[in-house]
Amino acid sequence: MTNQGTWIQLDSFTCPAAGCSARTKGKWVCATDNSDMYINELGKMKCYNGTHIADLCRWGWNCGSSSHNGKFVTADFEGFSFALSQAVQLMTKGGSEWVSKLVIEIGKQYGNK
């Protein structure tokens, strides 16, 4: 698996899961090893140890909201776009070029070239 790109911790990020009604920002941790979660501009998600890594569109999310019913749910394009719009720290930490690359990769993953 790749370690390419610049990884930014998801420490104040709205749940992007399809159908999630929660709009509070939170720190994301890997459900398996309880380590911090990161995203890169190539549209990849990984835990701190790099044990779990996948394309953003395949990642399962669970913020603890009752709308999840205890399940991990993938993000749809609209949900992730909203979460991304709320994630000011990504622009601050990654810069505008990083964010623009991420937006392009998200479009590719969701088939919105």
N, C-alpha and C positions, 0 to 999 in steps of 0.2 A: 504494500500500500504506500501511497505517496505521502511525503512530508513536505512537499513543495508548497510554496506560497507563504504568505504572512498570516499567522494565526492570531485571532483576536478572541479573548474570552467573552463568553455571553454572560455578562454579570448584571445587566439591566435590560432585559429583552422580553417583549410581550409574547405570549404564547401564540404561535402561528397555526396551530392545529385546526384543520377544517372543522367548523361547527362549534369551536370553543367560544363561549360567551365571556370568559374572563379577559379583562383588559388591563390587568395589573402587570407591572414589569417585575421580573424576578431573575435570580441567579440560577443558571441551569447546571445540573450535575448529571453525570452518567448513572443510570439506574443500576447498572451492574457493579461498577467499582467505586461509585460515589466520588469520582474525581470531577474537576471542573470541565465544562464543555467549551469547545472552541469552534470558530468558523473561519474559513479562509476565502480569499477573493476568487478562488476556483470553484466555489460552490460546494465545498466539502465540509463535513462536520466530523469532529473527533473528540474523544475524551483526552484528558491531560496526558495519560500514559501512551496514547496512540493505539491502544488495544482495539478500540472500536472506531471505525472510520467508514463513512459512506457519503454518497451524494446527498445533498440537502433534500431533494425531492423524495428520497427514500427513507429519511430519518423519521422515527416515531417520537412524538412529543406528548408529554403529560404534565401539566402544570399543577395537578391536584384538584382542579375545578370539577364540580359534580357533572359537568357536561361531558367529561371524558369517560365516566362510568368505570374508572379504574384502568382504562385501556390506553395504550400508546397509539396516537393517531398521526398520520402524515399530514403535512401542511399542503393545502391547495395553493395555487398561484396567488389568489386574492389574499388569503390569510398571511402568507409570507410577505407579500408586498406591503400589507398594512403593518406587520411587525417591523419590517425594515424601515418604513417611514417613521416609526417611533424610536428607532435606534440611533439616536444622535451620537452615542459614544463610538459607533463604528466609523463615522466620519471623522471624529476627533482623533481616534486612535489609528485608523488606517489611512485617512486622507481621501480626497475626492477621487483620485485615480483608482485606489483600492475599491471604493464603493462602486464606481462605474464598471469596473471589471466584474464585480459580484453581480450587479444587475444584469449584465450581458449573459453571464453563466446561468443565472436563474432563468432567464428567458429561454436559453437553449434547453435546460433540463425540463422545463414545462412546455416546450414546443412552441414558444412565442417568439420566434426569431424576428 
